[in-house]
Amino acid sequence: MQYVGIQTQKSRNNFRSLLLLCLFPLLVCVLVLLFCYLYVMFSGASNQVQGEVTLTQLAMGVFVQIAPYVLGGVLVWFLIAYFANTSIINSATGSIPLSRQENKRVYNLVENLCMSQGMKMPRINVINDNSLNAFASGINERTYTVTLSRGIINKLDDQELEAVIAHELSHIRNHDVRLLIISIVFVGIFAMVAQIAMRTAYYSSFSGRKNDKNGAALLIVLVLLVAAIGYFFSILMRFAISRKREYLADAGSAEMTKNPLALASALRKISVDPDIEAVKRDDVAQLFIQHPGKQAESALSGMSGLFATHPPIEKRIQILEQF
């Protein structure tokens, strides 16, 4: 794998975060406009307007009316999810703060790694689960958190645990966590827009005249198709970001600890039992070093591999052993 410097990766992730912030709302607007065009086309509204008004002008008129509400809802959703992400993630994973008095070993490992890299020490949380997994989260120094399962703390030796912690600190140092949280929020927004479009089209089919029922049914199908396209591409973009960041965090751990074999050994142990029972949401599960419930992911190939949130763990181990 081609070497990428830390500052280069930070710059790339900052640029991608800004790009996502610009492209996702733009894609929402395009999909809403396309929805308006299809709505006007198949609802029969164009037949009720006299004069030289074109179909595009009618669609733009509908778009101007509903766009502020859609964009306002998107903005509110984004702000709530962006600033409340820490509490949402803690609630979804059942994680609680780990005090220094409770486990000095973990605190010392995190503190020593942060001191060696000139990083501010993040919060440390623990999930009371005997499975082996870990993740990093947060959007700034105030909210950055490294979360470890009870199982990974108890079942890894010091070198292996240090390598896992270094992997998660690399996500924080590279600004991966902020980028991924932004992408997760926007994928959720697409799901919301898809539901709004579906319900609008559904209820419009009951309010129309009887001879418009076929057009309304076709409208529902086309709206669902448009929403599905936007949702599909937003998910692919998020998954692509997630897969690449794991390789870079593995490399960051090897660079930080000077011990790539320790992370390779830790990944082998994690792959045996990565399932955290409290984690039910897939968007939160992809934050982990190994996606819970995706142990068969290494078998994915071809087009199906596009939907994998993490690269195959065997491939990650192979790269580390050749580091």
C-alpha positions as CSV (number, residue, x, y, z in Angstrom):
1,M,0.0,0.0,0.0
2,Q,1.3,3.4,-0.9
3,Y,2.5,5.4,2.1
4,V,0.4,8.4,2.9
5,G,1.7,10.9,5.5
6,I,-0.4,12.0,8.5
7,Q,-0.7,15.6,7.4
8,T,-1.7,14.5,3.9
9,Q,-4.4,12.3,5.2
10,K,-5.7,15.0,7.5
11,S,-5.9,17.4,4.6
12,R,-7.6,14.8,2.4
13,N,-10.2,14.1,5.1
14,N,-10.8,17.8,5.8
15,F,-11.4,18.3,2.0
16,R,-13.7,15.3,1.8
17,S,-15.7,16.5,4.8
18,L,-16.1,19.9,3.1
19,L,-17.0,18.1,-0.2
20,L,-19.6,15.9,1.5
21,L,-21.1,19.0,3.2
22,C,-21.5,20.6,-0.3
23,L,-22.4,17.6,-2.4
24,F,-25.0,15.9,-0.2
25,P,-27.3,18.9,0.1
26,L,-26.9,19.5,-3.6
27,L,-27.9,15.9,-4.4
28,V,-30.9,16.3,-2.1
29,C,-31.9,19.4,-4.1
30,V,-31.5,17.5,-7.4
31,L,-33.6,14.6,-6.2
32,V,-36.3,16.9,-4.9
33,L,-36.4,18.8,-8.2
34,L,-36.6,15.5,-10.1
35,F,-39.5,14.5,-7.8
36,C,-41.3,17.7,-8.5
37,Y,-40.8,17.2,-12.3
38,L,-42.3,13.7,-12.1
39,Y,-45.1,14.8,-9.8
40,V,-46.2,17.5,-12.3
41,M,-45.8,15.2,-15.2
42,F,-47.9,12.4,-13.8
43,S,-50.3,14.2,-11.5
44,G,-52.2,15.9,-14.4
45,A,-51.3,19.4,-13.0
46,S,-50.0,20.4,-16.5
47,N,-53.4,19.8,-18.0
48,Q,-55.1,22.2,-15.5
49,V,-52.8,25.2,-16.4
50,Q,-53.6,27.3,-19.4
51,G,-51.2,29.3,-21.6
52,E,-47.6,28.7,-22.6
53,V,-46.4,27.4,-19.2
54,T,-44.0,24.6,-19.7
55,L,-43.7,21.4,-17.7
56,T,-40.3,22.5,-16.4
57,Q,-41.7,25.9,-15.2
58,L,-44.4,24.1,-13.4
59,A,-41.9,21.7,-11.8
60,M,-39.7,24.7,-10.7
61,G,-42.8,26.4,-9.2
62,V,-43.5,23.3,-7.1
63,F,-39.8,23.0,-6.2
64,V,-39.6,26.6,-5.0
65,Q,-42.6,25.9,-2.7
66,I,-41.4,22.7,-1.1
67,A,-37.6,23.2,-1.2
68,P,-37.4,25.5,1.9
69,Y,-39.2,22.9,4.0
70,V,-37.1,20.0,2.8
71,L,-33.8,21.9,3.2
72,G,-34.9,23.2,6.6
73,G,-35.7,19.7,7.7
74,V,-32.4,18.5,6.4
75,L,-30.5,21.3,8.3
76,V,-32.3,20.6,11.5
77,W,-31.7,16.8,11.2
78,F,-28.0,17.5,10.5
79,L,-27.5,19.8,13.4
80,I,-29.2,17.5,15.9
81,A,-27.3,14.4,14.6
82,Y,-24.0,16.2,14.3
83,F,-23.9,17.8,17.8
84,A,-25.7,14.9,19.6
85,N,-23.7,12.1,18.0
86,T,-21.7,11.3,21.2
87,S,-24.8,10.7,23.2
88,I,-26.5,8.8,20.4
89,I,-23.5,6.5,19.9
90,N,-23.1,5.9,23.7
91,S,-26.8,5.0,23.9
92,A,-26.6,2.7,20.9
93,T,-23.6,0.8,22.2
94,G,-24.2,0.9,25.9
95,S,-20.8,2.4,26.6
96,I,-19.9,4.0,29.9
97,P,-16.9,6.1,31.0
98,L,-13.9,4.1,32.2
99,S,-12.1,5.7,35.2
100,R,-8.4,5.7,35.8
101,Q,-8.9,4.1,39.2
102,E,-10.9,1.3,37.5
103,N,-8.2,0.3,35.0
104,K,-4.8,2.0,35.2
105,R,-3.4,-0.4,32.6
106,V,-5.7,1.0,29.8
107,Y,-5.2,4.6,30.9
108,N,-1.4,4.2,30.9
109,L,-1.4,2.7,27.4
110,V,-3.6,5.5,26.0
111,E,-1.7,8.2,27.8
112,N,1.7,7.0,26.7
113,L,0.6,6.8,23.0
114,C,-0.9,10.2,23.1
115,M,2.2,11.7,24.7
116,S,4.4,10.1,22.0
117,Q,2.3,11.7,19.3
118,G,1.7,15.1,20.9
119,M,-2.1,14.4,21.0
120,K,-4.6,15.5,23.6
121,M,-5.8,12.4,25.5
122,P,-9.4,11.4,24.4
123,R,-12.1,10.1,26.7
124,I,-12.1,6.4,27.4
125,N,-15.3,4.4,27.4
126,V,-16.0,0.7,28.0
127,I,-18.7,-1.6,26.8
128,N,-19.6,-4.4,29.2
129,D,-19.4,-7.2,26.7
130,N,-17.0,-10.1,26.6
131,S,-16.7,-10.0,22.8
132,L,-13.6,-8.3,21.3
133,N,-14.1,-4.9,19.6
134,A,-13.2,-1.2,19.8
135,F,-14.0,2.1,18.0
136,A,-13.2,5.8,18.0
137,S,-15.8,8.5,17.8
138,G,-16.2,12.3,18.2
139,I,-16.0,15.4,16.0
140,N,-13.5,17.5,18.0
141,E,-11.0,17.4,20.9
142,R,-13.8,17.9,23.4
143,T,-15.8,14.8,22.2
144,Y,-13.1,12.5,20.9
145,T,-13.5,9.1,22.6
146,V,-11.9,5.7,22.4
147,T,-14.3,2.9,23.3
148,L,-13.1,-0.6,24.2
149,S,-15.1,-3.7,25.0
150,R,-14.5,-5.5,28.3
151,G,-13.5,-8.6,26.3
152,I,-10.8,-6.8,24.3
153,I,-9.3,-5.4,27.5
154,N,-9.2,-8.7,29.2
155,K,-8.2,-11.0,26.3
156,L,-5.5,-9.1,24.6
157,D,-2.0,-8.7,26.0
158,D,-0.4,-5.3,26.5
159,Q,1.2,-5.1,23.0
160,E,-1.9,-6.2,21.2
161,L,-4.1,-3.8,23.2
162,E,-1.7,-1.0,22.6
163,A,-1.8,-1.7,18.8
164,V,-5.7,-1.6,18.9
165,I,-5.7,1.7,20.8
166,A,-3.1,3.1,18.4
167,H,-5.4,2.1,15.5
168,E,-8.3,4.1,17.1
169,L,-6.1,7.0,17.9
170,S,-5.0,7.0,14.2
171,H,-8.7,7.4,13.3
172,I,-8.9,10.5,15.5
173,R,-5.5,11.9,14.4
174,N,-6.5,11.5,10.7
175,H,-10.0,13.1,11.3
176,D,-11.5,9.8,10.0
177,V,-14.2,9.8,12.8
178,R,-15.5,13.3,11.9
179,L,-15.6,12.4,8.2
180,L,-17.5,9.1,8.8
181,I,-20.0,10.7,11.2
182,I,-20.8,13.4,8.6
183,S,-21.4,10.7,5.9
184,I,-23.5,8.7,8.3
185,V,-25.7,11.7,9.1
186,F,-26.3,12.4,5.4
187,V,-27.2,8.8,4.5
188,G,-29.8,9.1,7.3
189,I,-31.0,12.3,5.7
190,F,-31.5,10.5,2.3
191,A,-33.5,7.9,4.1
192,M,-35.7,10.7,5.5
193,V,-36.1,12.3,2.1
194,A,-37.0,9.0,0.5
195,Q,-39.8,8.5,3.1
196,I,-41.2,12.0,2.6
197,A,-41.3,11.4,-1.2
198,M,-43.0,8.1,-0.8
199,R,-45.6,9.3,1.6
200,T,-46.3,12.4,-0.5
201,A,-46.8,10.4,-3.6
202,Y,-48.9,7.8,-1.7
203,Y,-51.3,10.3,-0.3
204,S,-51.6,12.2,-3.5
205,S,-52.9,9.0,-5.1
206,F,-55.9,9.1,-2.9
207,S,-56.6,12.8,-3.3
208,G,-56.7,12.7,-7.1
209,R,-59.5,11.9,-9.5
210,K,-60.3,8.3,-10.4
211,N,-58.9,8.7,-13.9
212,D,-55.7,9.9,-12.4
213,K,-55.1,6.7,-10.4
214,N,-52.9,5.0,-13.0
215,G,-50.7,8.2,-13.2
216,A,-50.5,8.4,-9.5
217,A,-49.4,4.8,-9.2
218,L,-46.7,5.3,-11.8
219,L,-45.6,8.5,-10.0
220,I,-45.1,6.4,-6.8
221,V,-43.0,3.9,-8.6
222,L,-40.8,6.7,-10.2
223,V,-40.4,8.6,-7.0
224,L,-39.3,5.4,-5.2
225,L,-36.8,4.8,-8.0
226,V,-35.4,8.3,-7.8
227,A,-35.1,8.1,-4.0
228,A,-33.5,4.7,-4.2
229,I,-30.9,5.9,-6.7
230,G,-29.8,8.8,-4.3
231,Y,-29.8,6.5,-1.3
232,F,-27.8,3.9,-3.1
233,F,-25.0,6.2,-4.2
234,S,-24.8,7.9,-0.8
235,I,-24.4,4.5,0.9
236,L,-21.7,3.5,-1.6
237,M,-19.8,6.7,-0.9
238,R,-20.0,6.1,2.8
239,F,-18.8,2.5,2.5
240,A,-15.9,3.5,0.3
241,I,-14.7,6.0,2.8
242,S,-15.0,3.4,5.6
243,R,-13.0,0.7,3.8
244,K,-10.1,2.9,2.9
245,R,-9.8,4.5,6.3
246,E,-9.3,1.0,8.0
247,Y,-6.1,0.4,5.9
248,L,-4.7,3.8,6.8
249,A,-5.5,3.4,10.5
250,D,-3.8,0.0,10.4
251,A,-0.7,1.6,8.9
252,G,-1.0,4.4,11.5
253,S,-1.0,1.9,14.3
254,A,2.1,0.2,12.9
255,E,3.9,3.5,12.6
256,M,2.9,4.6,16.1
257,T,3.8,1.4,17.9
258,K,6.6,0.1,15.6
259,N,5.0,-3.3,16.0
260,P,2.6,-4.2,13.1
261,L,2.6,-7.9,14.1
262,A,0.9,-7.0,17.4
263,L,-2.1,-5.5,15.5
264,A,-2.1,-8.5,13.2
265,S,-2.3,-10.8,16.2
266,A,-5.0,-8.6,17.8
267,L,-7.1,-8.7,14.6
268,R,-6.9,-12.5,14.5
269,K,-8.4,-12.7,18.0
270,I,-11.0,-10.0,17.3
271,S,-12.2,-11.8,14.1
272,V,-13.2,-14.9,16.2
273,D,-15.7,-12.9,18.3
274,P,-16.3,-9.3,17.3
275,D,-20.1,-9.3,18.0
276,I,-21.2,-6.7,20.5
277,E,-24.8,-7.7,21.5
278,A,-25.9,-4.2,22.5
279,V,-25.1,-2.8,19.0
280,K,-28.3,-3.1,16.8
281,R,-27.8,-0.1,14.5
282,D,-25.7,-0.8,11.4
283,D,-24.6,2.8,11.0
284,V,-23.0,2.7,14.5
285,A,-21.6,-0.8,14.0
286,Q,-19.4,0.3,11.1
287,L,-17.4,2.5,13.5
288,F,-15.9,-0.6,15.1
289,I,-12.4,-1.9,14.2
290,Q,-14.3,-5.0,12.9
291,H,-17.9,-4.7,11.9
292,P,-20.0,-6.7,14.4
293,G,-22.0,-9.4,12.7
294,K,-19.9,-9.2,9.5
295,Q,-17.5,-12.1,10.1
296,A,-18.3,-13.5,6.7
297,E,-17.4,-10.3,5.0
298,S,-14.0,-11.6,3.8
299,A,-15.9,-13.8,1.4
300,L,-17.3,-10.8,-0.4
301,S,-15.9,-10.1,-3.8
302,G,-16.8,-8.3,-7.0
303,M,-19.9,-6.1,-6.9
304,S,-21.0,-7.4,-3.5
305,G,-17.8,-6.1,-2.0
306,L,-19.1,-2.6,-2.7
307,F,-21.4,-3.0,0.3
308,A,-18.7,-4.0,2.8
309,T,-18.0,-1.3,5.4
310,H,-14.6,-2.9,6.2
311,P,-12.0,-4.6,4.0
312,P,-11.5,-8.3,4.6
313,I,-9.7,-8.8,7.9
314,E,-7.5,-11.5,6.4
315,K,-6.2,-9.0,3.9
316,R,-5.6,-6.5,6.6
317,I,-3.6,-9.1,8.6
318,Q,-1.6,-10.0,5.4
319,I,-0.6,-6.4,4.8
320,L,0.5,-5.9,8.4
321,E,2.6,-9.1,8.3
322,Q,4.3,-7.7,5.2
323,F,4.7,-4.2,6.7
